[in-house]
């Protein structure tokens, strides 16, 4: 299933940058505050976020 969502704005606090994650995605992969995500940058410079393997 593919969902088209609104663009997200890059925000910053101090020297850190962040992007908020869509609630619908977090609920679908059963993640919440304090959960871990695996991050990968592929050869096309796309950032891929994946929930931990169970």
C-alpha positions as CSV (number, residue, x, y, z in Angstrom):
1,X,0.0,0.0,0.0
2,X,1.3,3.4,-0.9
3,X,0.1,6.6,0.8
4,X,0.9,10.1,-0.7
5,X,1.3,12.5,2.3
6,X,1.9,16.2,2.6
7,X,5.5,17.4,2.3
8,X,7.3,17.8,5.6
9,X,9.3,20.8,6.6
10,X,12.8,20.3,8.0
11,X,13.1,21.9,11.4
12,X,16.0,22.5,13.8
13,X,16.8,22.8,17.4
14,X,20.3,23.9,18.2
15,X,22.6,21.9,16.0
16,X,20.1,19.1,15.2
17,X,17.6,18.8,12.4
18,X,14.4,16.8,12.4
19,X,11.3,15.9,10.4
20,X,8.1,14.8,12.1
21,X,6.8,11.3,11.1
22,X,3.2,10.8,10.0
23,X,1.0,9.4,12.8
24,X,-0.7,6.9,10.4
25,X,2.6,5.3,9.5
26,X,3.7,5.1,13.2
27,X,0.4,3.4,14.1
28,X,0.7,1.0,11.1
29,X,4.2,-0.2,12.2
30,X,3.3,0.0,15.9
31,X,5.9,2.6,16.9
32,X,5.7,5.5,19.3
33,X,7.7,7.8,21.4
34,X,11.0,6.2,22.4
35,X,10.9,3.5,19.6
36,X,14.0,2.8,17.5
37,X,14.2,3.1,13.7
38,X,16.8,1.7,11.3
39,X,18.0,4.4,8.9
40,X,19.7,3.7,5.5
41,X,20.9,6.1,2.8
42,X,20.7,4.3,-0.5
43,X,22.7,4.9,-3.7
44,X,20.1,7.5,-4.9
45,X,20.6,9.5,-1.6
46,X,17.1,8.5,-0.4
47,X,16.8,8.1,3.3
48,X,15.0,4.9,4.2
49,X,13.4,4.5,7.6
50,X,12.4,1.0,8.7
51,X,10.9,-0.4,11.9
52,X,13.1,-2.9,13.8
53,X,12.8,-6.5,12.6
54,X,10.8,-8.6,14.9
